[in-house]
Amino acid sequence: MALSKIDVANMVTGVTPVANGGTARTVMTGTPIQVVNSAAVGGNTASSSTSFAASGYSLAITPAQASSKIFISFNGNGGSATDNVSLKCKIYRDIASGGFSALTNSDQQHVYQNAGGQVTAHANFQFLDSPSYSVGNAITYKIYIATSASGTVNLYQESSNRNNLTLMEISA
């Protein structure tokens, strides 16, 4: 029977075992690196403007790697008491305190009222952002709201309406 010697040390790709001086860790593309979450209870955010205005939902993440993507998820409750009006939400971003700017294509429309009386429903949406930043820069995301027409819309934060803003860093 013939025996073969396999030179494993020269064939290692990806992760180098700790016993061989490696860290035993590698991050594959698309892997979650970190998650931050904020749950808000108490008070409401109302808007009677068709221009977007900041709500009370804001959360920051400091990416651990260069070129990561940030997955943004908002799960909330919104409402309108005005006929033919809907709650509009948009995500704004600030990198390293450079000022907030709207993310393109992040508009969401929720809770359309056309029957009279108060309507409350979930205002949930997700967005995958590809920000340009330097490692160590904090990136802050904020939910802005507006009304679709003349009337008032709300994001509710009472005890029974727990709202969550979640940010997830995804490896490039």
Long-range contacts (C-beta under 8 A, 24 or more apart in sequence): 27-65, 27-171, 28-171, 29-171, 29-172, 30-170, 30-171, 31-170, 31-171, 32-168, 32-169, 32-170, 32-171, 33-63, 33-64, 33-65, 33-68, 33-169, 33-170, 33-171, 34-61, 34-64, 34-168, 34-169, 35-166, 35-167, 35-168, 35-169, 36-60, 36-61, 36-166, 36-167, 37-164, 37-165, 37-166, 37-167, 38-164, 38-165, 38-166, 39-162, 39-163, 39-164, 40-157, 40-162, 40-163, 40-164, 40-165, 41-157, 41-158, 41-159, 41-161, 41-162, 41-163, 42-157, 42-158, 42-159, 43-157, 44-154, 44-155, 44-156, 44-157, 44-158, 45-145, 45-154, 45-155, 45-157, 46-152, 46-153, 46-154, 47-145, 47-146, 47-147, 47-152, 47-153, 47-154, 48-147, 48-150, 48-151, 48-152, 48-153, 49-146, 49-147, 50-146, 50-147, 50-148, 50-149, 50-150, 51-146, 52-88, 52-90, 52-92, 52-102, 52-144, 52-145, 52-146, 53-144, 53-145, 53-146, 54-92, 54-100, 54-142, 54-144, 55-142, 55-143, 55-144, 55-145, 55-155, 56-155, 56-157, 57-142, 57-143, 57-155, 57-163, 57-165, 58-140, 58-141, 58-142, 58-143, 58-165, 59-140, 59-141, 59-165, 59-166, 59-167, 60-138, 60-139, 60-140, 60-141, 60-167, 61-138, 61-139, 61-141, 61-167, 61-169, 62-136, 62-137, 62-138, 62-139, 63-133, 63-135, 63-137, 63-139, 63-169, 64-135, 64-169, 65-135, 65-169, 65-171, 65-172, 66-134, 66-135, 66-172, 67-172, 68-169, 68-170, 68-171, 68-172, 69-128, 69-129, 69-130, 69-169, 69-170, 69-172, 70-128, 70-129, 70-131, 70-139, 70-141, 70-167, 70-168, 70-169, 70-170, 71-126, 71-127, 71-128, 71-129, 71-167, 71-168, 71-170, 72-126, 72-127, 72-128, 72-129, 72-141, 72-165, 72-166, 72-167, 73-124, 73-125, 73-126, 73-164, 73-165, 73-166, 73-167, 73-168, 74-123, 74-124, 74-125, 74-126, 74-143, 74-163, 74-164, 74-165, 74-166, 75-122, 75-124, 75-163, 75-164, 75-166, 76-122, 76-123, 76-124, 76-143, 76-155, 76-156, 76-161, 76-163, 76-164, 77-120, 77-121, 77-122, 77-123, 77-155, 77-156, 77-161, 77-163, 78-110, 78-111, 78-120, 78-121, 78-122, 78-123, 78-145, 78-153, 78-154, 78-155, 78-156, 79-111, 79-113, 79-118, 79-119, 79-120, 79-121, 79-153, 79-154, 79-156, 80-111, 80-112, 80-113, 80-118, 80-119, 80-147, 80-151, 80-152, 80-153, 80-154, 81-113, 81-117, 81-118, 81-119, 81-151, 81-152, 82-113, 82-147, 82-149, 82-150, 82-151, 82-152, 82-153, 83-113, 83-114, 83-115, 83-116, 83-151, 84-112, 84-113, 84-114, 84-149, 84-151, 85-112, 85-113, 85-147, 85-148, 85-149, 85-150, 85-151, 85-152, 85-153, 86-110, 86-111, 86-112, 86-113, 86-147, 86-148, 86-153, 87-111, 87-123, 87-145, 87-147, 87-148, 87-153, 87-154, 87-155, 88-145, 88-146, 88-147, 88-148, 88-153, 89-123, 89-125, 89-143, 89-144, 89-145, 89-155, 90-143, 90-144, 90-145, 90-146, 91-127, 91-129, 91-141, 91-142, 91-143, 91-144, 92-141, 92-142, 92-143, 92-144, 93-129, 93-131, 93-139, 93-140, 93-141, 93-142, 94-139, 94-140, 94-141, 94-142, 95-131, 95-132, 95-133, 95-137, 95-138, 95-139, 96-133, 96-134, 96-137, 96-138, 96-139, 97-138, 100-140, 100-142, 102-144, 103-127, 103-129, 109-148, 111-153, 112-148, 113-151, 120-156, 120-161, 123-155, 128-170, 141-165, 141-167
